[in-house]
Amino acid sequence: MIEVRRSVERGHAEHGWLDSHHTFSFADYFDPDFMGFGPLRVINEDRVQPGQGFGTHGHRDMEIVSYVLEGALEHRDSMGNGSVLRPGFVQRMTAGTGVRHSEFNHSPSELVHFLQIWIVPDKTGLEPGYEEKRFPDAEKQGALRLIASRDGRDGSVLVHQDVDLYASLLAPDDAVVHRARPGRRTWIQVARGEVDVNGERLRAGDGAAIVDEEQIDIRAASATELLLFDMP
């Protein structure tokens, strides 16, 4: 079964400096039918104006993954980490017992476009932690590249939950297959382009909740970038 979450159905917040679309309920946007999917709690697609950003604020008991699509995202946190993330980088922050951080557009002239993902951890009160890695386009091209997992295998960043997160770059007519184990569910989020997922057309900004499908066939109709979450 596939349930499609169309881009235009998402929550939307326009703050001048920030244009944000919420796949699931977030901040002032509330939809009781979209409170998350399994341990996946937030997918926000954010575009931040040059030199602007999120001032220092706090989080607890959440795994926060940032995936940069365009531009440069500057991060600083209370653990002493500071970096500039560009396309190809994946950042994981374990908020745990509490962490404060800020995120800004590092560029004075270009937008930064990124996905912010929140995953509920398998336990509360974890020690705060931070990790970032770069995944070259060549590793994602025409493939599902594991970028986050519970055990950090294959060079992925480690998240404290039984979630496998894959990224893929597909040229037109490229096809990939994901086989879900029994008892697992899948979420696909299209960042750009168009794909057919088991015959269902998804476009940029669309998401799809997939359950009870042993094989998930993905074929690109145009140049596409997407994320795939495999979880309990």
ABEGO torsion letter per residue (X at the ends): XBBBBBAAABBBBBAGABBBBBABBBEABBBAABAEBEABABBBBBBBBBGBEBBBBBBBGBBBBBBBABEBBBBBBAAGBBBBBBBGBBBBBBAEAEBBBBBBBABAABBBBBBBBBBBBABBGBBBBBBBBBBBAAAABGBBBBABBAAGBGGBBBBBBBBBBBBBBBBBGBBBBBBBBBGBBBBBBBABEBBBBGGBBBBBGBBBBBBGBABBBBBBABBBBBBBBBBX
